[in-house]
Amino acid sequence: MPEITVVITTYNLESLIGNCLKELFNQTMQDFNILIIDDGSTDNTVLIIEDYKQMFNGRFQSFYLSSNLGSPAKTRNYAMNTGCIDGKYVLFLDGDDSISPLFLEKLYKAAEENCAQIALCSYKRVDIETGNILCKEMIGFPELIILPAASDILPFINSSLWNKLIRTNLIENKRIPDFKVGEDLCFLHVLYSNCHYIATVNEVLVDYHVRKNSIINNTEVDTIKLFADELLRIYNESSNCKFKESIALTNFIHIGISMAMRANDNNDINISKHLKWTKNYFVTHYKMFQYNEFLTFHNLRKMKGRGIAIWICKISYKINIFRLVLFFYNIVKRIFNLDFKF
């Protein structure tokens, strides 16, 4: 049995999948196998995958779907349902991202040395067209996050799967909810609720490639509401007070801020109407966070500039001027070419 199963999902990645497989082949740690699910590619992705299979000496299983399943969640759930994830750990890698040769070794070492169910690393976001580094993320986190005591850190962990090594037995029968934005974050928070230790590697080991036509940059209202409903479900089902407050803060960061920014970028969305719905959602289900310890200025200031920005956003929602915050954010984004993530 391998120590790690690397799950890769692909769809029309003929220009990128070869590099992904080369980088896996060149990893300093080779105690892993690969499970790749191609979601009905219509280009040469499958042919390229077949060309690379021989490099891994039988450590490579592939499934080629005849038609596209329609969402990344369905493709990853398909992988989990194959019964082919047999590593002690599993890592869900995107076929279009770039990884350091030390990626698997450092994540595995961090997990093993800390008896952690999850290990994660820092990364940088790179514009795939220009090669410009947009930002570096997950820098300066504690080497070990102990739960539930440090639940206030969870909302600041990035919401994707591709920089996280996960103990396979932590997943069991849990699956990713089927919508197109925020589904990984919801899945991770279900895992966090059963997790005791998260190890972090404060080194940039992944380049996440940002594409203008990605799903997150074309977010629709219905998708945002599915995301909000799932976060609320996780919140309501939790019996741990610290974890509940953590989910509430996560909800505000992602539904109140990040999704509002994405909605503001979509000309098909009436942003005034959307912000009205968002505030009503927070008032109805979270009493506008007035009793949440994690959303106080005292707690948020520990996260420095990011935390203070979140507190300002909370106040602006309360006094109905959050649209003004979005206006100034867009000006700053254009001037400095930023794509800030909360």
Secondary structure, 3 states (H helix, E strand, C coil): CCCEEEEEEECCCCCCHHHHHHHHHCCCCCCEEEEEEECCCCCCHHHHHHHHHHHHCCCEEEEECCCCCCCHHHHHHHHHHCCCCCCCEEEEEECCCEECCCHHHHHHHHHHHCCCCEEEEEEEEEECCCCCEEEEECCCCCCEEECCCCHHHHHHCCCCCCCEEEEHHHHCCCCCCCCCCCHHHHHHHHHHCCCCEEEEEEEEEEEEEECCCCHHHHCCHHHHHHHHHHHHHHHHHCCCHHHHHHHHHHHHHHHHHHHHHHHHHCCCCCHHHHHHHHHHHHHHHHHHHCCCHHHCHHHHHHHHHHHHHHHHHHHHHHCCCHHHHHHHHHHHHHHHCCCCCC
